[in-house]
Amino acid sequence: MKTLALMLLAFASPIITLQAADWPQFRGPSATSVAPEAVPDTAWQEKPNVLWTADLPGRGPSSPIVSGGRVFVTSSWGDPQDRLCVLALDAATGKELWRREFWATGRTLIHPFAAVAAPSPATDGKHIFAFYSSNDLICLDFDGNLVWFRGLAYDWPKAGNDAGMGSSVVAIGDTVIVQMENQGDSFAAGISTDTGETRWRADRKRVACWCTPVSITVPGENRPAVLLQSSTELTAHDPRTGAQFWRHEARCSTLSTLAASGSRIFLPAAGITALEWSAANEPPKVLWQSNRLNVSNCSPMFNADRLYMINGAGVLNCAEAATGKSLWQLRLAAGQGSFWSTPVIAGSRMYCFREDGTALVVGLGDRGELLGSHAFGEAILASTAAADGALYVRSDRHLWKIGSR
């Protein structure tokens, strides 16, 4: 198989390990949109307490990630959007530490609503993996040195769709997983974090899908698996070899990514379908299914045995994770715009960000309560990161850190 892999020796730098308070990937460390710690009340009372604001180049619905005291953001610009950028900021001050720019090697055709920097980056604590709609996968160290570059479109030139690719990457052990499902060269692959070489490749349905791989632990075993959600199925694989554990057929959302906790999987299919995985090579069993728990663009959230999701009408639903029983509903938007950004749960609060840039703070409990709102004045499509008791909110042009002084 042809491979384009530019592999450079990284400059010597200290090994950085993931901290409990880091936000290393799309939807956080558990991929359930739950912050490692609460955001203090003083960070957001009548309005958000903005600690700093950073200007960003270009465009990007991709989410920021936080690790090792640094915030990493991707963006793209140009006509077409063939300039790719990775930006590192000091988490304490917002000061720009470095930026690296690259030329896209693949397809940059996208819907005007989106951007080439749509997929969110990920980190394993010592590398940054930046992925783009052009199917370029870039690996940098924490000092911005290039470790390797993969132009995946060189190997599979038909990979792409007219709206643009949007699946984010996830790093599991020494493998970074990419999910490139589209109408052409549709596949998922495991890429070595150290060399950029392809460990495995699996053909996928030739249908556009923008869902992100999700890491889960094999029941009863101390080893990871990766879940891949497609339009007609959910599959579980060994992240290092690609070997398939099982396949579950279902008509799944191609936008909203599942949430998993322990052996339970909450799949956006026919509303929400709850699955229980009990053994490595046995398909999961259906616990319950509810078409009343509809999802739209953003993904479901799981926390403290409760499941949360926002439907297309802007209504936040809270349900029992064990049964699917609806506990309460709260209308967040009455025809005022949709939610693309998956909310963040921090402590007893949920922070929601509407497409038009309106932020809504919801108190969670026996019922949902709207505690406050704020208009940022810029469209917000990226999901917010939360680390060290602070929120990192991203628009195309700005990144805001919200916290207590």
N, C-alpha and C positions, 0 to 999 in steps of 0.2 A: 504494500500500500504506500502510495506517495505520501510523504510527510514534509511539511514545511515547519521546521522547528529551529528557531534561532536561540541557541543556548549559550549564555555567557556566564563566566564565573562571577559570582557576587563578591563585592568588596567585603572585607571582614567587618562584621558588626556583631554586637552582643546578641545572644539568643533571648528572644522575648517570648514569654509564655502568656497564655490567656488568663486573665484575672476574672474572678467571680462577677465583678461589676461591669465587665466588657459587654459590648454589643457587636458581636463578630460577623453578623450576617443579616440578611433580610429577615425581619420579624424577631431578631434577637437570639440569644443563646439557645433557647428551647424551641424556637420557631413557632411560638404561640402568642407572640406580641405582648409578653409579660416582662416588665422590668425586673432586674435582680433586686432592686430595693425601691422603696417608696420615694416619691418626689415630695419634699417638704411643703406644707401648706403655704409657707411664705413665698414659695416660688411662683404661685399663681393664686392671687386672691381676687381683687376686682379686675386686674389685668395681669398679663405675664410679666415677670421680673426678668428682663433681658439682660444677661450678664455681658454678652458681646454679640456683635453682628459682623459677619464676614462676607465680602463681595465674592461672587462666584463667576467664572467665565462661562460663556456658552449656555447650553441648555442641559437638562437632565432630570427625568422623573426617578432616577435611581436613588435609593436610600443611602444616607451616610452610615458608616460603621465606626465604632470606637474601640480602640485597643491600645494598651501600653501608654495611656496618656495622650493619644493622638486621635484625631478625627480624619477619616479618609473619605473623599468625595470624588465621584467621576462626573465628567461632563463631555459634551461634544458641540462642535460648531462648524461653520463653513457652508458652502452651497455647491454640491451637497454636503451633508454633515460628515466630512471625511477627516476632521481633526479630532483626535481622541485625547482626553486629558485625565490624569490622576493627580489629585491635590491632597496634600497633607497639612493639617492645621494643629497647632498646639491646643489641646482640649481646655487648658486652664485660661488661656488668654485670647484664643482665636487667631493668633499670629500665624501667617503662612510660613511653613517650614520648608516646603519644596513643592514643585509641580513638575510633572513629566508629560510631554506631548508626543503623540505618535500619529502617523498617517494610517487611516483605515485601509485594510487590504481587501475587504469584502464588500458586499452589497450594502449601500447606504440609503436605499429607497425606503421611506417610512411614511406613515400617515402624518399630516401636519400637526396633529394633536400630540404626537409622541416625539421622541428624540432617539438618536443612535445610542446615547447613554441612558437606556431604559433599564437594563438589568442592573441589579445592585451588586457591589463587590462583596468579597468575603475575605476572612483572614484565618490562618491557623496559629497566629501568635508570633510568627516570624516572617511570613510572606503576606503580600496583598495580591489577591486575584481579581483583576478588573476585567469584566466581560462586557461586550457591546453587541448591539444589533447587527453590526457588520461581521459577527462571528469571530472577532479578534479576541483572544484571551491573553492577557498580559500579566506576568508575574514580576513583582518588585519586592525588594526587601524594605524594611521600615525606614531606611535612609534614602529611599528612592532609586536605588541601584537596580538596573534591569537584570533579572535572573534568567528569564526566558520569555519568548514571544511565540504564540501559535496563531497563524492565520488559518483558521479551520476551513475557511472558504476555498483555500487552495486545494485541500484534500477532497472537499465535498462542495463544489461550486454551485450546485442547485439548491443549497440550503437557504431558505429565506421566504418571506411572504410580503405582500404589498403594504401591510400595516406596520411591519417591523417586528423584530424578535424582542421578547421581553422576559424570558425565564432567567432568573438569577442563578448564580453558582453557589455550591455549598462545598466546604472542605471537610472531609471525613478521614481522619488519620493522615496517611501520606498520599491521598488521592483527592483531587478536586473533580466534582461531578458537574457536567454540563448537560442540559436537556434542550435539544434543538429540534423541536417538533414543528413541522411545516408541511406545505403541499409538495415539496421537492425532496431533497436529500434529508429525510427525517430520521433522527437517531438520538440516542443518549450515549455518553462516553465517560470513561474515567481516565483522568490525566494525572500523571505523576507530578506531585507538588515540587519535587526536587529537580526534575529534568525537563518537564513539559512533554514527555513522550506519552503516547496513547497506551494505556494499560488494557482497555477493552472498549468495544463499540457494540451497541445493540440497536438493531433497526426498530423504528417506532412507526405508529400509524401516520400516514401521509395526510394529516389534518393539522391546521394551525392550532397551537396551544401555547399559552403564556404562563403556565404554572411552574413553580419552582420545586426542585427535589427537596425532600424532607428526610432528615436523619432520624432513625429510631433504633432501639436496642432489640435484638432478637430475644424473644421471651425465654427465660430460663438460662440464657447464655450471656456471657460477658463479651459480646462482640456486636458491632453495629450493622445495620442494614440501611438501605436507602429506598424510599418510596417514590415512585414516578407516577404522576397522575396525568392521564390522557383523556381524550374526549369520550372514549368507550371502555376504558379499563383503568385499574390501579394495579401496579406490579411492585413487588419487593425484590431487591437485588443485594448481593454481596458488593459493597462499594469498591473493593479492590480488584475483584475478578469479573464483576458483571453477572455472575451466575444468578439465575432467577430462582427465588424461593417459591413464589406463587403468583397467581393472576386472579383478580376479582373483576368480573364484568359489571359495568355500570355506566350510565350516561352521566358523565361528570362535567362540572363546569370547566371551561378552558381558561378562565380568568382568575377565579378565586381558588387559592391553594389550601389544601387540607391542613388540619391541626392534629397533632398526635401527642399523647401523654401516656407513658408506660406502655401497656399493650393495647390501649384504646386508640382508635383512629376515627376522626370526625371528618367525613368525606363530603364535600359539596356535590351531592348527587341526589336528585329528586328531593330538593330541599337540602336536608342534612341526613346522611346515613351514618350511624355509629357502628363501627366494627370492632371486634375483639380478636386479637391475634394470640393464639395460645401455644403454638409450636412452630419451629423453624420452617418446615416444608409443608405445613398444612395451611390452606387458605383461611382467611379470617371468617368468623361467623357474624352475621348481622344481629346486633343487639336491638336496634330500633331504627325506624325511619320516619321522618316527619316532613311533609311538603309544606307545612306552615312555617317552617324555619328557613325561609328563603335567603339566599345570599345574592349579592350583585357583583360589583367590581372588586371590593376589598375582601379580605380573607376572614374566616371565623377565628375567634379568640377563645382560649380555654384557660380558666383560672379557678382554683379552689372548688372543684367539682361543678363549676358552672360554665356554660357555653354561651358566647355572645356573637351576634352577627348583625350586620346592617343590610336591609333589603333595598330594592330599587326605589322605593318610595321614601327612603331616608328614615326608616323606623328601626331603632335599635331593639333587638329581641334578646331576652335573657331566658335560658332554659336549663333544666337539670341535666347535667351531662350523663347521669346514669339512666334516665328514662326518656329524655327528650321533652318532658312536660314543660310547657311555657310558664314562666314565673311572672314576667312583666314585660311591658313594651313602653318605649319612650320615643316620641316623634322628634327627630333631630332636624329635619328639613321639610318644610311644607312647600314643595315646588321651587326651592331656592338653589338647587344644584346637587350634584351627585357626590359620592365619596369614592375616590380612587385610593386614597391613602388608608392603609389598614391602621386603625386606632392602636394606642398603646395603653396597657393597664399598668399602673404603678400604685401599689398599695390599694387603697379603697377608691381610687379614682381612675376614670378612663378619659384619655385625651383624644378627641376626634378632630379631624381636619377635613373640611369640605373643599371641593374642587375650587371654589371661588376664593379660598384663602381664609374662610371663617373657621376659627378654632372654637370648639365646644368642650367644656369640662363637665363630666358626668359623675355624680356620686353613685357608687355601687352599694347595694345592700338588699333589703327586702323589696325595694322598688328603686327604679332609676330616678335620679333627680338632677336636673340641669342646674349646675352651680355657677356657671359663668360662661362668657363668650368673648371673643376678640377678633377683630378683622385685621389680618396681616396686610391686606391690600394687594396681594400677589397670588396667582394661582398656585395651589399646593397639590401635587400629584404624588410626591414621594412619601413613603411611610416613614414616620418619625422614629429616631433612635432614642434610647434612654440608658444612661450610664452614670454611675457615681452620683445618683440623686438629682440628675439634671436631664432635660429634654433637648434634643438637637433637631430643630425643625428646618426643613429645606424647601425652598422654591427654586425656580430656575436661576434667579439672580442672587439669592442670599441664603446664608445659613445662620440661624439664630440659636444661641444657647440660652436656655431658660432654667433658672435655679435660684437658690438662696445665696445671698452675699455672705 
